[in-house]
């Protein structure tokens, strides 16, 4: 199984708080995290800035618990879109957009959700978990997003903070599971403090409350996160990424590999 990942740590201006978040994530066993830069067009007109290199922020990265490797830090851009015109920025060939490892979109309406699933070149579609959804999920756009290799992100930190948000989180997650059948789900934290982070196995248990099976819940914090990162690599390179997996040998194949003379001796 791939290493555990948390693809949503808010990028704060305070380096000390970011460093403490990274240390907590590494201590809990996460091998990859993504620093999330959010742009909300509703607040004010914002421009996409060049992502800050993790090496500039952190002179030395913490070592992942139980391994000898240092935690890997990615850059992520999330666009909160409330109008179709906001999507034009993603369609443009902005040089700064291509510099981010992961691109996510947070659609506020059903029309924008449909556009994000079917046409936008993104890696993640964020699902609102802090309030009741203003629309119902429909099968065609969700299936098209799955076919395009786009993943849906659910956050668990709001469910920890408030009982009302917990109800909305579980309700919205179950509504999505009824359509996507547990496929292409990523669970992230969006934790602003180390105390809000949870270990990957605890997050997988939360996935059971969201309607995922045990295997799907573990994949939501491991293999699905890796697939999202590979999708981002494909988007950046405009070509493709080859991901090889060693196929385990079956017992029947091992038996056929034994020479015939050796078989005869063992049978005699």
N, C-alpha and C positions, 0 to 999 in steps of 0.2 A: 504494500500500500504506500502511496505517496506520503510525503511529510505533511504535517498539519499547517494550515495557513489561516490567517485572519486578514481579509482583503479590505478592511475598512477601519483604519485608525485616523481620526481627524488630525489634520496637520495644523498644530497650534504654533503661535509665534514664539512661545516660551520653549527654548531648547531643553531646559531641565525637565519639564513635564513630559516632553517627547522621549527623552532618554529614560525616564522612569517607566513609561509605558512599554518601551522596547525591552527593558530589563525584565519587566513582569511577564511579557509575552514569551520571551526566551525561557524564563524560569518555568512557565506552564507547559512548555514543549512545542511551541510554534516555531517552525523553521523559516517561515516566510510571512511578512506583513507588508501591507500597502498603506502608505501615507496618503490620505484622501484630501484633495483640494476641491472644495465645493464652490460652484458659481450659481447663484440664484438670480435670474434675470428680473424677478419681480421686485427685488429690493432696489437695485440701481443698475445702470448700465456698467457691465464689467467686461474687461478684456482678459483673454486667456494668456496668462503669463508663462514664462519658461519654467519648468519644474526645477526645484532646487535639488541638486545632487545629494544623495544620502551621505557621501563621503565629506561633503562640506558641512553638513549638520552634525555628524557624529564622527569624531576622530577615531574611535574604536567601538566596534559593535559587540554586544554581549554574546556569549556562547550559549547555544541551545542546550537545555537540560538533557542529560543522558547522551550527548554526542560531543564531538570535538570540533564541530563546525560552528561558525558564527552565523547569526540570524541574517537572512537576506531581506533587504528593504527595497520595495518597489514604489513607483510613483503612480498615482491614480488621479483622474479628473472626473468629477461628477457634475453634470449639468442638470439643474432643476428647471424643467421646461413647463410653462403654463400657456404657451401660445405657439401655433405652428411655425411662426417666423423665427422662433428661437432655435429650431432645428437646422436652419440654414447654416449656422456656425459649424455644425458637425459635417455638413455636406461640403463645406469649403475646404480647400487644400491648405489649411493653416500649418505652418511649419512647427509651431509650438504644440499643436495637438498631437502630432506624430511623435513628439518626444516623451509623452506619457506612456507608461507600460500598460495601463488599463484605462479604458474609457467607459464610463457608466452614464446612464441617463435616468432621471427621475421624472416620469410623466405624471401630470396632475389630472388629466382627463382621459376618457376612453379613446377619443380620437388620437391623442398623442401616444397613448399606450399601443394602439394599432400601428401607428407610424414607426414607433421604436422597434416593434417586433418584426415588421415587414420590410422596412427600407433603410433605416439608419445603420451605419457601420460602427456598431458599438460592441462591447464585450459583456456588459451587464445591464440589466433592466431592474431598477430598484422598485420594490413594492412598499407602499405606504403602510406602516404598522402602528402609527400613532393616532389614527382616527378611522372612522368607518369609511370604506371605499365608496366614492360617488358613482361607481359603475360595477357591472358584473364582468368577470373574466369570460371570454369567449374562446371556443376551441380553435378556430382557424388561425388567428394571429399567434396564439401560444404555440401551436404546432409548427407554424412557420419559423418562429424564433428558435425552437428546438432543432429544426432541420438546418438552420443557419449557424448553429453552434453558439447561440446566445444563451446566457444563464440568467436566472432570476435570483435576486438577492433579498434575503430576509434578515432583519436585525433582531438581536435578542436583548440588548441593553434596555430599550424602553419597557420590555416586559418585566425587568427586574426593578425598575424605578417606581412604577405606578401600577396599581391594580386595574385601573380603567384601561391603560395602554396594554396591559397583559391580555385583557379580554379582546381588544381590537387585534392584537398581534396574532393570537391563536385563531380568531375568527377569519381574518384575512388570509392567513396561511392555509387554513383548511379549505377555503374557497378556491385558492390557487391549486392545491393538491388534487381537488376533484377534477380539474381540467388537465393538468400536466402529468398526473399520475406519479408524482415524485421525481420526475426527470428534470435534469438541469437546474438543480437548486443549490445555492450557495448560502451558507449562514455566516454572518459576520457580526462584529460587536458594535462598532461605532463608539467605543469606550473613550471617554475623556479623562478618566482617572484609572489607575491600576486596580483599584478595588472593584471596578465594574467589569473587569475581564474575568472570564471563566475558562477553565481548562477544556481542551478539545473533546474529551470524553463526556464532560458535563454538558457541553454544547450539543453533542450528539444525542444525549438523553432529552434535551429540550426539543430536538427535532422530532422525537416520538410524539410530543404533544402537538406538533404542527401537522401530524398526519403522515410522517415519513416512516418507512420501515427501518429496521436496525441498520441494514446495509446502506440504504439511501441516506440515513442520517449521518453515518460515518463518512460517506462520500461527500456530503455537503461541506465538510471541513477539511477534506484532503484531496481526493482525486478530481472532484469537480472544480476545486480552486486551481489545481494544476492545469486542467483543461482550459479554464478561463485565461490563465497566463499564456498558454500556448496560442489561444485565439488572438490575444493581444500581440504576440510575436508575429503571427501571420498578418495581422492588420498593418503592423509597422513595416514589415518587409515587402508587403504587397505580392508575395509569392506563396510560400507555404512553409510549414514546419513538419518534419518527419519525427514521429515519436515511436520508438521501437520498444516492444515488450517481449521478454523471453518467454516462450511458450513451454509450460511444463510437460515433460514426457509422460505419456500414459503407460500403465502397466502392460497393456497389450503390445505396445511398441517395443518395450524393453524385452518382452518375451521373444518377439520376432527377430530382435537384434542378436539373440544367442545363436551361435553356429549350430548347424544340424548335427555334427559329430558329437558336440558337447551335450546336446539334448538326448541323443541316443544313449550316451553313457549314464546320464542321470536317470533316465527311464529304466535302464537295465538294472 
